[in-house]
Amino acid sequence: MACSGGTHSRSEAPQVGGYTATPAPAYPQQASPMKDSVQQAPQHGPPTEASRDIVKTGSMTITVPNPSEAADKAADLAESAKGRVESRSEDAGSSSGHARTSIVLRVPSASLDDVVRDLKKLGKVNSADSKSDDVTSQRVDLDARIAALQTSVDRLLGIMRDSKDTDALIKAENELSKRQADLDSLRAQRSQLGDQIAYSSVNITFLAEEVGLPPKPPKYQGFSGQIERGWDGLVAVGNSLLMLFGLLLPWLGAFAVLGGIGYGALRVIKLRQSGESKLAPQKTDAP
């Protein structure tokens, strides 16, 4: 059978096994060679020292007068080295006692040493750590799996172009969808790994020299300050008396109502007593 796709030659036709001439149930038998092609990675010799892939990371803690300004300078250093700021967070010192600013920089791996040297000039270095991970085997494995999956996808596309069996075409489409999803996932992993290799991560924490926030200057200074202090005291006393009056006002109202009721009851009692005294018969003395 002659292949119509440009990616297949006449010598590759026996690998497909005369796919269009076979009944549809024979399709699973043809899937086995293609699955084997995904698992078979190209054989490579051991990578040389120059071609090894290294992921470098570092962390630093630096004491500075102003953490926020130091973080701005660190960001400028990363941008001048054609890097970027990946994240940044600031703490005024309410939780830790020290004002701090944390920043994560991504800089080209070739410029990492120069950037770290300049970062150490921003303040007093309390701690500095670095780590290097060899990911050469991981990169080689991903490249091999991507190449094998790409070959498998190309073969499935060729089968779909040449197939005239509807059932076989549907099965090929389903298999192609799975292979394409796996291929996209591997490519995303490879892209992320490549970014980690090309750009090193540096996590820097800038700490303030003083604990917490700087102390506030005295509020009242000199003669004018004492006048202001006396006025503030007078206002404070007035506010306190006003608040006390507001607190007692409901009670004063209640006492006024109760006093009015008591006064009215007392008047009624007195009026009754005076009326009874007038109506009582007067006693006369006997001769």
C-alpha positions in Angstrom: 0.0 0.0 0.0 1.4 3.4 -0.9 1.2 6.0 1.8 -0.2 9.3 0.8 1.4 11.3 3.7 4.7 12.9 3.2 6.0 11.7 6.6 5.8 8.0 5.5 8.0 6.1 3.0 7.4 2.9 1.2 9.7 1.1 3.6 7.5 2.1 6.6 4.4 0.4 5.2 5.1 -3.1 6.6 5.1 -1.5 10.1 1.5 -0.5 9.6 0.8 -4.0 8.4 -1.5 -3.1 5.5 -3.8 -1.4 7.8 -6.6 -0.5 5.4 -6.7 -3.9 3.9 -7.3 -5.5 7.4 -10.7 -5.8 9.0 -11.5 -3.4 11.9 -11.0 -6.0 14.7 -7.3 -6.3 13.7 -6.6 -2.7 14.9 -5.7 -3.6 18.4 -3.0 -5.9 17.1 -1.4 -2.9 15.3 -1.5 -0.7 18.4 1.1 -2.9 20.1 4.1 -1.8 17.9 3.2 1.8 18.3 3.0 1.5 22.1 6.4 -0.1 22.1 7.6 2.9 20.1 6.5 5.2 23.0 8.4 3.2 25.6 11.6 2.8 23.5 13.8 5.8 24.0 16.7 6.6 21.8 20.0 5.4 23.2 22.4 8.2 24.0 25.9 8.1 25.4 26.7 9.6 28.8 26.6 13.5 28.6 29.9 15.3 28.7 30.6 17.7 31.6 30.0 20.7 29.3 26.5 19.5 28.3 25.3 18.7 31.8 22.2 20.6 33.0 22.3 22.1 36.5 19.5 23.8 38.4 21.0 26.3 40.8 19.1 27.8 43.8 20.2 30.1 46.6 18.9 31.8 49.7 20.3 34.7 51.7 19.4 36.7 54.9 20.7 40.2 55.0 20.3 42.9 57.7 19.8 46.4 56.3 18.6 49.8 57.6 15.5 49.8 55.3 14.3 46.4 54.0 11.9 47.8 51.5 14.6 50.0 49.8 17.0 47.1 49.8 14.5 44.9 48.1 14.0 47.6 45.4 17.8 47.6 44.8 17.8 43.8 44.6 15.0 44.0 42.0 17.1 46.5 40.0 20.1 44.1 40.1 18.0 41.2 38.8 16.5 43.4 35.9 20.0 44.7 35.0 21.1 41.0 34.6 18.1 40.4 32.4 16.3 38.5 35.2 13.0 39.2 36.9 11.2 39.3 40.3 9.1 36.2 40.9 7.5 37.2 44.2 7.7 39.8 47.0 6.2 40.1 50.5 6.7 42.7 53.3 6.1 42.5 57.1 6.1 45.7 59.2 7.3 43.7 62.2 4.0 43.3 64.1 4.3 39.5 64.0 8.0 38.8 64.1 9.4 41.9 65.9 11.6 42.8 63.0 10.5 44.6 59.9 11.3 42.4 56.9 10.9 42.1 53.2 11.3 38.8 51.3 11.9 38.7 47.6 12.5 35.9 45.1 14.6 36.7 42.1 15.1 34.7 38.9 18.4 35.5 37.2 20.2 33.9 34.3 22.3 31.0 35.6 25.4 32.4 33.9 25.0 35.7 35.9 24.1 34.1 39.3 27.6 34.6 40.9 27.8 38.3 39.8 24.3 39.0 41.1 25.0 37.2 44.5 28.2 39.2 44.9 26.3 42.5 44.4 23.5 41.4 46.7 26.0 40.9 49.5 27.0 44.6 49.3 23.5 45.7 50.2 24.0 45.0 54.0 25.3 42.6 56.6 24.9 39.0 55.4 23.6 36.8 58.2 23.4 33.6 56.2 23.9 32.5 52.6 23.2 29.0 51.1 23.4 27.6 47.6 22.4 24.4 46.0 23.0 22.7 42.6 21.0 19.8 41.3 22.1 17.8 38.2 18.9 17.3 36.1 20.7 16.0 33.0 19.1 12.6 33.2 15.7 14.1 33.7 16.1 16.3 30.7 17.4 13.5 28.5 14.5 11.3 29.6 11.9 14.0 28.8 13.5 14.7 25.4 13.5 11.0 24.5 9.8 10.5 25.6 8.8 13.6 23.7 10.5 12.3 20.5 9.0 8.9 20.8 5.5 10.3 21.4 5.9 12.6 18.5 6.8 9.7 16.2 3.8 7.8 17.5 1.5 10.7 16.8 2.9 11.1 13.3 2.2 7.4 12.6 -1.4 7.7 13.9 -1.9 10.7 11.7 -0.7 8.6 8.7 -3.0 5.8 9.6 -5.9 8.2 9.8 -5.1 9.6 6.4 -4.9 6.2 4.7 -7.7 4.4 6.6 -11.0 3.8 4.8 -12.5 1.8 7.7 -14.8 3.9 9.9 -14.3 1.8 13.1 -10.6 1.8 12.7 -10.6 5.5 12.1 -12.5 6.1 15.3 -10.1 4.0 17.3 -7.2 5.8 15.8 -8.7 9.2 16.7 -9.2 8.1 20.3 -5.7 6.8 20.5 -4.4 10.0 18.9 -6.2 12.1 21.5 -4.5 10.2 24.3 -1.1 10.4 22.8 -1.5 14.1 22.0 -2.5 14.9 25.6 0.5 13.0 26.9 2.7 14.8 24.5 1.4 18.2 25.6 2.0 17.3 29.2 5.6 16.2 28.6 6.3 19.4 26.6 5.0 21.5 29.5 7.3 19.6 31.9 10.2 20.1 29.6 9.5 23.8 29.3 9.4 24.2 33.1 12.6 22.3 33.5 14.3 24.4 30.8 13.2 27.6 32.6 14.7 26.2 35.9 18.0 25.4 34.1 18.2 28.8 32.3 17.2 30.9 35.3 18.4 30.4 38.9 16.2 31.2 41.9 17.5 33.4 44.7 15.4 33.8 47.8 16.5 36.9 49.8 15.1 38.0 53.2 16.0 41.6 54.2 15.8 42.3 58.0 15.6 45.7 59.7 18.5 46.6 62.0 16.1 47.9 64.7 13.4 45.8 66.4 9.9 46.8 65.3 9.2 50.4 64.1 11.4 53.4 65.0 10.3 55.2 68.2 8.2 58.3 67.8 9.7 61.7 69.0 8.2 63.3 72.2 5.0 65.1 71.5 5.3 68.0 74.0 8.5 69.9 73.8 9.3 73.4 75.2 6.9 76.1 76.5 4.5 75.8 73.6 4.5 72.1 74.1 3.4 72.5 77.7 0.6 74.9 76.7 -0.5 72.3 74.2 -0.3 69.6 76.9 -2.4 71.7 79.3 -5.0 72.4 76.6 -5.2 68.7 75.8 -5.7 67.9 79.5 -8.5 70.5 79.7 -10.2 69.0 76.7 -9.7 65.5 78.1 -11.4 66.5 81.4 -14.3 68.2 79.6 -14.8 65.1 77.5 -14.7 62.9 80.6 -17.4 65.1 82.3 -19.5 65.1 79.2 -19.3 61.3 79.0 -20.2 61.1 82.8 -23.2 63.3 82.2 -24.3 61.1 79.3 -23.9 58.1 81.5 -26.0 59.6 84.4 -28.7 61.2 82.1 -30.9 58.1 81.9 -30.8 57.6 85.6 -31.6 61.3 86.3 -34.6 60.9 84.0 -35.8 57.8 85.8 -35.4 59.5 89.2 -37.3 62.6 88.0 -40.2 60.4 86.9 -40.3 58.5 90.2 -40.0 61.8 92.2 -42.9 63.3 90.3 -45.1 60.2 91.0 -44.1 60.3 94.7 -44.8 64.0 94.9 -48.3 63.6 93.3 -49.1 60.7 95.7 -48.1 62.8 98.7 -50.3 65.7 97.6 -53.3 63.4 97.2 -52.8 62.0 100.7 -52.5 65.5 102.2 -55.7 66.7 100.4 -57.6 63.7 101.7 -56.5 64.3 105.3 -57.4 68.0 105.1 -60.9 67.1 103.7 -61.6 64.6 106.4 -60.6 67.1 109.1 -63.1 69.6 107.8 -66.0 67.2 107.7 -65.5 65.8 111.2 -68.0 67.3 113.9 -66.6 69.7 116.3 -66.9 68.9 120.0 -68.6 71.4 122.3 -67.8 71.8 126.0 -70.7 70.9 128.5 -72.0 73.8 130.7 
